[in-house]
Amino acid sequence: MMLCMALNTGRREISGKTKAFSGAGLAVVAAAAVAGGLWFDSARFTDVPLDGTSQLDSPRDTAAPGVLEVPRPANNAPMFVTFLGDSITNSWGATTFWQGYRPQLTNEWAQNGRIDPVVTAVSGATLNEVAQVANIPAKSNLVVIELGTTDNGDVKTPPAVFREQYNALIERVRTTAPDAAIVCLGTWRSQKDGLELDSIIADECGIENAKYLTLRDLYSDTTNRGPEGRPIYLGGGVGDSFHPNDSGYAAIKQRIADYVQIVDVSDTHN
């Protein structure tokens, strides 16, 4: 089953072009979540092979080398992967939804067993705004957090506040889904602009069974975003120069796939 809360309306653009964003809308979504009014669909995907890169940047905010191994549930039980994010988790800037990093990643992991994504993605939202409505099931096997980019855009969340908010989200994941592995993606910003918040994300994600992965080097490769005006499937069909393009999403997907390995339970005991 795929549990999805992906909002693309009332968006505040994280590229620097501000549009109306409704806090009341978040409250409505939160109420719906509490009431169980989210929609379900089955999910079994096929692979979309695309190229990416795995090169990391400065050691200050790069996780320790090595792969995060996430056990696949035994007895062919579905694996629940929870995604918490903003417009990038919603594939904003891709030519189709399926070119986004999330469906590509889910497609690949589903080749060896069923994957049930659980998605809370609010385009243009800050870390705190998404955390307020985030659905984190206790049965989550893996939680992928892609938040912080908006906090360093039109909205400027003070670093000390951001650290408290990120820590609170990590603690919530650990409390709600104690067995879940955690992947913390850095911000979609330049090396200079993203360093401060990324260092905080790396610090807060430096715990057992968790891994931080930077995206700043991918952002700095200008072939991974733009050009402005390109056809996309969201935002009125016109892309900007900030969000990932299809190549950028392929690179984000590959960054995660290079450092997160879904393994059979029997493999973890070898």
Salt bridges, closest charged atoms under 4 A:
GLU13 OE2 - ARG11 NH2 1.93
ASP57 OD2 - ARG216 NH2 3.35
ASP61 OD2 - ARG216 NH1 2.33
GLU108 OE1 - LYS253 NZ 2.47
ASP116 OD1 - ARG114 NE 2.88
GLU129 OE1 - ARG12 NH2 2.99
ASP198 OD2 - ARG216 NH1 2.97
ASP203 OD2 - ARG163 NH2 3.38
GLU204 OE2 - ARG163 NH1 3.04
ASP217 OD2 - ARG255 NH2 2.98
GLU228 OE2 - LYS17 NZ 3.08
ASP240 OD2 - HIS243 ND1 2.88
